[in-house]
Amino acid sequence: MENQTIVEYIQRSLTQGKSKEEIYKELLSQGCSIDVIQDAFDQIVTKEEKEDTQKRTIRIIVTIGAILVGVGIFSFIAANWQEMTKIMKVLIIVIAMIASYTGGWFLREKWHYEKTGEALLLLGAIIYGAGIFLIAQMFHIRGNWPDGFILWMMGTIVMAFAAESFSLFYLAIPVGIAAIIGYPSGILKAFGGYNPFLLTSSFLLLVATIVTFIAGWLMKKRIPPELKEFY
């Protein structure tokens, strides 16, 4: 048997659910040497590693592209911020967020552009987070700034479950960490005087803790049995 024929035979056998030992026995019975069989397996592994590397590279590029698009959108808004009415500002934020989520879902689920769809879902979550702070600034809503990150994290987790998107779960992690880093300074400052917003922050922290535990528990249930040993 030629080397390429052996590679195709191994790939077909693996797809059928045969074990490596069974494939070895079958090929040895057909007169193939151990070195030739091992070389064919090595070629398959190398090919799969290259495909995985390409997929990761594309995912990184698309994700960076989504972030840059988000930055561009808000740079444009910021440049024309003073000339816009409050209603127009809110509409731009809401429409951009809904358009990103909707476009991402359709691209991923209906047209099977998974990476582009995931990037748009990620962009929608970024717009949602930025919108929290922009609206708070616009309407002069007072509070502790880490509260905005908590609201961003919880909204992202909810959307991650709704869209079944791991990218959104990954985004929620650094957003939550930013809130954790910011809260201690606000609590320490409260000891020097009365902070009327500390109670709200404490409530949000409690809710965020509950949401995080529930999200972790649900995610653990969804992990395939063969991967649970790594978690």
C-alpha positions as a printed Julia matrix, in Angstrom:
231×3 Matrix{Float64}:
   0.0    0.0    0.0
   1.19   3.54  -0.81
   1.76   5.98   2.04
  -1.11   8.27   1.0
  -3.45   5.28   0.73
  -2.47   4.24   4.28
  -3.14   7.77   5.57
  -6.6    7.8    3.95
  -7.31   4.32   5.35
  -6.34   5.41   8.88
  -8.47   8.57   8.66
 -11.45   6.57   7.44
 -10.97   3.97  10.2
 -10.7    6.64  12.9
 -13.93   8.22  11.61
 -15.6    4.81  11.96
 -14.55   4.71  15.63
 -11.78   2.12  15.38
  -8.99   2.26  17.95
  -5.34   2.8   17.09
  -4.52  -0.78  18.08
  -7.19  -2.19  15.75
  -5.88  -0.11  12.84
  -2.32  -1.28  13.55
  -3.41  -4.95  13.5
  -5.34  -4.55  10.25
  -2.48  -2.77   8.47
   0.13  -5.23   9.77
  -1.99  -8.12   8.47
  -1.96  -6.39   5.05
   1.85  -6.39   5.02
   2.57  -2.81   6.15
   5.58  -2.23   8.4
   5.34  -0.58  11.83
   7.52   2.35  10.66
   5.25   3.06   7.68
   2.12   2.91   9.83
   3.62   5.19  12.49
   4.72   7.66   9.8
   1.14   7.76   8.47
  -0.2    8.46  11.98
   2.39  11.22  12.41
   1.26  12.84   9.16
  -2.35  12.87  10.37
  -1.38  14.42  13.7
   0.77  17.08  11.98
  -2.08  17.94   9.61
  -4.55  18.28  12.5
  -2.13  20.49  14.43
  -1.73  22.77  11.42
  -5.52  23.03  11.02
  -5.92  23.84  14.73
  -3.22  26.53  14.47
  -4.95  28.05  11.44
  -8.3   28.05  13.25
  -6.8   29.74  16.33
  -5.06  32.33  14.16
  -8.29  33.13  12.3
 -10.19  33.36  15.6
  -7.61  35.77  17.04
  -7.61  37.95  13.91
 -11.4   38.09  13.77
 -11.61  38.89  17.5
  -9.08  41.7   17.18
 -11.03  42.96  14.17
 -14.25  43.04  16.19
 -12.54  44.98  18.99
 -11.08  47.49  16.49
 -14.49  47.95  14.87
 -15.98  48.61  18.31
 -13.24  51.15  19.07
 -13.85  52.82  15.7
 -17.59  53.08  16.31
 -17.16  54.7   19.69
 -14.38  56.97  18.42
 -16.81  58.26  15.81
 -19.52  58.73  18.42
 -17.09  60.48  20.78
 -16.0   62.87  18.04
 -19.6   63.94  17.46
 -20.85  63.42  21.03
 -21.54  67.07  21.89
 -23.66  67.66  18.77
 -25.98  64.72  19.45
 -29.13  64.78  21.56
 -29.46  62.34  24.46
 -32.15  60.37  22.65
 -29.93  60.04  19.58
 -27.01  58.87  21.72
 -29.09  56.19  23.44
 -30.59  55.05  20.12
 -27.14  54.7   18.53
 -25.91  52.57  21.43
 -29.01  50.35  21.54
 -29.28  49.92  17.75
 -25.55  49.14  17.41
 -25.78  46.54  20.19
 -28.91  44.86  18.82
 -27.52  44.9   15.26
 -24.27  43.24  16.41
 -26.06  40.54  18.41
 -28.62  39.85  15.68
 -26.06  39.87  12.87
 -23.73  37.62  14.86
 -26.48  35.1   15.58
 -27.65  34.94  11.95
 -24.11  34.66  10.61
 -23.28  31.84  13.02
 -26.54  29.88  13.11
 -28.15  30.49   9.7
 -25.24  31.1    7.33
 -22.62  29.07   9.25
 -19.97  31.81   9.37
 -19.08  30.79  12.91
 -15.97  32.9   13.48
 -17.48  36.07  11.99
 -20.67  35.46  13.94
 -18.74  35.0   17.2
 -16.83  38.22  16.49
 -20.07  40.16  16.07
 -21.49  38.68  19.29
 -18.31  39.79  21.05
 -18.66  43.24  19.51
 -22.25  43.42  20.79
 -21.05  42.65  24.32
 -18.36  45.33  24.07
 -20.93  47.88  22.89
 -23.2   46.85  25.77
 -20.4   47.44  28.3
 -19.36  50.76  26.8
 -23.02  51.8   26.68
 -23.36  51.31  30.43
 -20.64  53.87  31.14
 -21.71  56.27  28.39
 -25.33  56.35  29.57
 -24.23  56.76  33.19
 -22.1   59.72  32.14
 -24.81  61.15  29.92
 -27.5   61.17  32.63
 -25.03  61.95  35.46
 -25.79  58.7   37.29
 -23.65  58.63  40.41
 -22.22  55.45  41.87
 -19.06  53.39  42.27
 -17.42  52.77  38.89
 -16.87  49.0   39.51
 -20.68  48.66  39.58
 -20.64  49.25  35.82
 -18.24  46.36  35.31
 -20.44  44.09  37.45
 -23.49  44.98  35.33
 -21.39  44.42  32.21
 -20.22  41.02  33.46
 -23.7   39.8   34.41
 -25.22  40.95  31.11
 -22.43  39.24  29.19
 -22.92  35.97  31.09
 -26.66  36.01  30.4
 -26.02  36.65  26.7
 -23.35  33.94  26.65
 -25.89  31.37  27.83
 -28.56  32.66  25.46
 -26.23  32.52  22.44
 -24.16  29.54  23.72
 -21.01  31.53  23.03
 -17.74  30.7   24.78
 -16.23  33.96  23.52
 -18.66  35.89  25.7
 -17.78  33.75  28.73
 -14.12  34.55  28.14
 -14.95  38.28  27.93
 -16.88  38.13  31.21
 -13.77  36.91  33.08
 -11.53  40.01  32.65
 -14.56  42.28  33.09
 -15.32  40.64  36.43
 -11.66  40.83  37.46
 -11.68  44.59  36.74
 -14.59  44.98  39.16
 -12.86  42.88  41.83
  -9.74  45.07  41.57
 -11.77  48.28  41.77
 -14.07  47.5   44.69
 -11.49  47.42  47.53
 -10.42  51.02  46.87
 -14.04  52.18  46.99
 -14.71  50.3   50.22
 -11.56  51.7   51.86
 -12.54  55.24  50.88
 -15.95  54.71  52.48
 -14.31  54.41  55.9
 -13.21  58.04  55.64
 -16.77  59.26  55.2
 -20.32  58.26  54.33
 -20.76  56.62  50.94
 -24.46  56.37  50.0
 -23.66  54.05  47.08
 -21.83  51.4   49.09
 -25.06  49.5   49.84
 -25.84  49.3   46.12
 -22.33  48.02  45.42
 -22.65  45.38  48.14
 -25.96  44.19  46.67
 -24.45  43.99  43.18
 -21.49  42.03  44.53
 -23.87  39.53  46.15
 -25.88  39.15  42.95
 -22.69  38.83  40.89
 -21.41  36.1   43.23
 -24.65  34.13  42.86
 -24.68  34.57  39.06
 -21.03  33.5   38.8
 -21.56  30.34  40.88
 -24.66  29.38  38.9
 -22.85  30.04  35.59
 -19.88  27.93  36.7
 -22.14  25.08  37.83
 -24.1   25.08  34.56
 -20.9   25.24  32.51
 -19.44  22.29  34.43
 -22.55  20.22  33.64
 -22.11  20.93  29.93
 -18.47  19.78  29.82
 -18.15  16.42  27.98
 -17.28  13.5   30.36
 -13.93  12.89  28.64
 -12.83  16.48  29.42
 -13.98  16.68  33.05
 -10.67  15.34  34.34
  -8.95  18.51  33.08
 -11.29  20.83  35.05
